[in-house]
């Protein structure tokens, strides 16, 4: 394929990505850190062992703080610096959506979705905040895309799916809701495939192996979920089954 053809096919998406990232970087460091952001910055300055320990008291799981600690090794210790990780997570989610829709549907579909994501009030707000929400959103989007690709017979995407699934509960306790939804879908898929005997390009054994890997990978966070299940944190707490059903 000639370079001119590649440019014609991808330049609208590249433009959306640049503009979206530019909007999120605009005035990124203008406001001071509010309390939750300051907590994120403070926790990221702890040792890895202490970060794990802090997760038992601040109602948030540790992955984001580990990543922020690594990011702050190369980024400046400023308001903009500590918020850059959220911008990167937002851009990663957008790239995944643009490529997926361009290859699966059409350039027009990718453009429409890209514009919606670029102007998403949720994404704009949290991409400029030193918190874990855009990372959670990116993991959710990547898990969905990779499962779709795997069910098309591209079993290698199960590795990506399993990693994204594990990342979600390690990023936020509400990630368990997303993992639960995925695993319920997988179980339903396997049952219906047996009942109706429809053809599939994906080997069920690999799907089962990936699902088991997910369960094993999230087990350390189950303990934190139980520790926080009755805590009145006004944030990530899940106080009962009724709350989970309301969230669904």
N, C-alpha and C positions, 0 to 999 in steps of 0.2 A: 504494500500500500504506500502510495506517495505521501510525502510530508504534507502537501497541500490538502490532500483528502483527509488526513488525520486531523489537521488543524480545523477544517470545516466541520468535522464531526464532533469535535470536543471543545472548541473555543467557547461556546455559550456556557458550558458547564464550568470551565475554568474561570470565566468571568464571574459567574454566580459565587463560586468558592472564594475568589479574591474579595468581592464586594461584601460577602457575608462575614469573612474574617476581619475585614477592615472595620465594619460596623461594630464588631465585638471588641476590637482593640481601641476604638475611638473613646477617649477619655477614660481609659481603663483604670488609671491610677488617680483620678481626680478626687474621689471620695476616700476618706479614711476608713480603716477596717471597723466594721461593727463587731459586736461581741462574739458571734459564732465564727466569724472569719478569724478573729484574734485567737480563738481556741484552736482552730485548724493550724494556724501558724505556730502556736506554742507547742502543740502536740507533735508537729513535724520536726521540732528541734530536739525531741527526746531520742534516746537510744532505741533501736528496734525492739528490744525486750520491753522497755518502758512503754512504747507505743502499744504493744499488745496488752500490757497491763492496764493502760488508760482506757482501753475499749470496754473494760468491765465497769467503768464509772461514768463515762461521758455519753453512753447510749449510742455510740457509733462504732462500726467495725473498722478495722485498721488499714485496708488497702489504700484508700485515698491518701492517708497520712504518710504511708511508706512512699508512694509515688511523689507526693509533695516534697518529702525530704530529699529524694533523688533530684527532683527538678530544681530545688533551691541550691544544689551544688553548682549549678551553672547559671541560674537566673539571679538577678539582683534582689536584695532584701528590701524591696519596695512594695507599695500597694499593687502596682502593675505587675511586678515580678511574681508575687504569690498568687495572683489571679490568672496568670498565663496558662497554667495547667488546665483550667476549666475551658479556656478558649481552644486549646489543642483538642480536648475531648469533643467539643462542639464541632470543630472542623472535621475530626475523624468520622463522626456520625454522618455529617453531610456528604463527605466523600463516598462513604459506603452506600448511601442512598442513591447518589448520582450515578455511580457506576452500575449498581444493581438495576435500576430502572432503565438506564441507557441500553444495557445489554439484554435485558429481559423483555422490555416493552418497546420504548422508542425514545428518541431525543426529546420530543415534545413532553412526554410524561416526566422525564428527568428534569426538564426545565421547570415545569409547573411545581413539582414536588420541591425542587431546590429553592424556588422563590418562597414557597410556604415555609420551609424550614429557616431560610435566611431571615424572614420577618416574624418568626414565631416569638411571641412575647415571653413564653416560658424559657425558650432557649436563649434569647437575648439577655434576660434577667440573670439567669444562673450562669451563663458564660462569663459574666463579669463579677462573679462571686467566688470567694475562696472556700467553696464547699463541693461536695461530691456528686451533685445532682446531674451535671452534664456527663460525667463519667458513667453513672448508672444508665442514663438514657442511651449513650453510645453502645454500651454492652448489650442492652436490650435490643437495639436495632440490629446490631451485628449478629446476635443470636437468632433473630427471626430470619434474616437474610441467609445465614449459613444453613439453617434447617431446611429452608425452601430449596436451596441448591443441593443439599444432601439427598432430599427426597426425589430429586430429579435424577439420582443415580451417581452423583459426584460425591462418593463416600469420604473423600479427603476433607470435605467441609465439616464432617462430624467432629474433627479435631478442633476446628475454629468454634463450632457450636458448643462443645464441652467446655472450652476455655472461657467463652463469653458467659456461659451459664454459671460457672464457678465464680467468675469475677463479680457477678451481681450481688450475691449475699455477702461477699467480702467487701463490697462497696457501701451497701446500705441494707439495713434489716428488711426493708420492703422488697429487696431483691428476692426474698423467699417467695413472695407472692408471684413474681414473674417466673421463677424456677418451677414452682408448683403448677402454674398454668401450662408451661412447656411439657412437664412430665405427664400431666393428665392427658394432654393432646397426644403425646407419643404412645401412652398406654392405650388410648382409644383407637389410634391408628393401627396398632398391632392387633388388637382384638377384632376390629372390623375387617382387617385384611384376612384373618383366619375365617371369619364368618362368611364373607362374601367372595373370598378367594380371588381378589382382583390382582392383576399383575403389577409388579413394582420393580423399578430399576435398582432399588437399594436393598442390600443384604440385611435382613432383620438382625442377624447376629452382631453386625457392627453397630447398629442402632442401640442394641441392648448393652454392648460393651461401653459405648459412649455414655449411656444413661447411668450405668453403674459408676463410671468414673466421675460423673457429676455429683452423685450422692456422696461418694467418698470425699470429693474435694470440698464439699460444703459442710461436712461434719464438724470441723472446728468452730464454725460460726453458729451451729445449732446450740452449743453451750451458751454463747453470748445472747442468742435469741431467748433462751430460757431465763437467763439472768435478768434480761430487760423486760420480760413479758408482763410483769406486774409493776414495773417502775413507772412512776408518774413523771415522765421526762418532758411532757408537753410536746413531744416530737416524734421519735421513732418507736415509742412504746406501743405494744399490742397487748391490750389488757384482757381480751377474751375472744372467743369464737365469733361473737356477734360483730365485733369490730372488723374482723377479717372479712366477713360476709359483706359488711357495708363498704369496705374498700373495694371489693370486687364489683 
